[in-house]
């Protein structure tokens, strides 16, 4: 799992960083994204849908942090246990 801590960044920077990470890490099966931007609750799921990724999990955590887990279809279980 590739973790992106994007807390403190705002639109469009959050999605731009996610897109770059997805593009630069084709072997990564799951991306965990942490964001404090309230619009990321809209932007990240839309990005996933438009780019063939699965929104595996979305949660509001403490202190205004939102967590998203995006998975590449067919690779979701690749490398499990190697976080």
C-alpha positions as semicolon CSV with decimal commas, in nm:
position;residue;x (nm);y (nm);z (nm)
1;X;0,000;0,000;0,000
2;X;0,129;0,341;-0,094
3;X;0,037;0,607;0,161
4;X;-0,006;0,973;0,068
5;X;-0,037;1,221;0,353
6;X;-0,181;1,527;0,182
7;X;-0,311;1,700;0,494
8;X;-0,296;2,078;0,461
9;X;-0,326;2,079;0,082
10;X;-0,633;2,202;-0,103
11;X;-0,799;2,154;-0,441
12;X;-0,665;2,098;-0,698
13;X;-0,334;2,000;-0,539
14;X;-0,478;1,692;-0,363
15;X;-0,603;1,532;-0,685
16;X;-0,293;1,637;-0,878
17;X;-0,070;1,463;-0,623
18;X;-0,287;1,151;-0,624
19;X;-0,278;1,141;-1,005
20;X;0,101;1,173;-1,006
21;X;0,140;0,895;-0,748
22;X;-0,088;0,664;-0,947
23;X;0,099;0,741;-1,270
24;X;0,447;0,705;-1,116
25;X;0,369;0,382;-0,925
26;X;0,206;0,143;-1,174
27;X;0,295;-0,156;-0,954
28;X;0,108;-0,020;-0,652
29;X;-0,219;-0,204;-0,588
30;X;-0,365;0,018;-0,315
31;X;-0,325;0,388;-0,239
32;X;-0,415;0,526;0,102
33;X;-0,479;0,900;0,093
34;X;-0,511;1,128;0,394
35;X;-0,654;1,473;0,332
36;X;-0,795;1,763;0,532
37;X;-0,958;1,928;0,231
38;X;-1,338;1,888;0,267
39;X;-1,373;1,889;-0,113
40;X;-1,159;1,576;-0,132
41;X;-1,475;1,384;-0,027
42;X;-1,604;1,470;-0,374
43;X;-1,283;1,499;-0,574
44;X;-1,115;1,168;-0,481
45;X;-1,416;0,942;-0,561
46;X;-1,468;1,125;-0,892
47;X;-1,099;1,090;-0,978
48;X;-1,114;0,717;-0,898
49;X;-1,423;0,660;-1,112
50;X;-1,281;0,850;-1,409
51;X;-0,949;0,668;-1,395
52;X;-1,055;0,307;-1,351
53;X;-0,973;0,281;-0,981
54;X;-1,197;0,134;-0,713
55;X;-1,285;0,340;-0,407
56;X;-1,226;0,060;-0,156
57;X;-1,278;0,271;0,157
58;X;-1,365;0,624;0,261
59;X;-1,378;0,745;0,621
60;X;-1,379;1,063;0,827
61;X;-1,116;1,033;1,099
62;X;-1,032;1,259;1,392
63;X;-0,923;1,621;1,357
64;X;-1,088;1,678;1,020
65;X;-0,885;1,415;0,837
66;X;-1,044;1,212;0,560
67;X;-0,902;0,875;0,457
68;X;-0,949;0,715;0,118
69;X;-0,825;0,382;-0,012
70;X;-0,811;0,345;-0,388
71;X;-0,739;0,009;-0,548
72;X;-0,638;-0,093;-0,897
73;X;-0,885;-0,354;-1,022
74;X;-0,720;-0,695;-1,039
75;X;-0,434;-0,588;-0,811
76;X;-0,629;-0,525;-0,488
77;X;-0,482;-0,828;-0,314
78;X;-0,137;-0,820;-0,469
79;X;0,129;-0,794;-0,204
80;X;-0,109;-0,822;0,090
81;X;0,074;-0,821;0,419
82;X;0,350;-0,594;0,289
83;X;0,225;-0,256;0,415
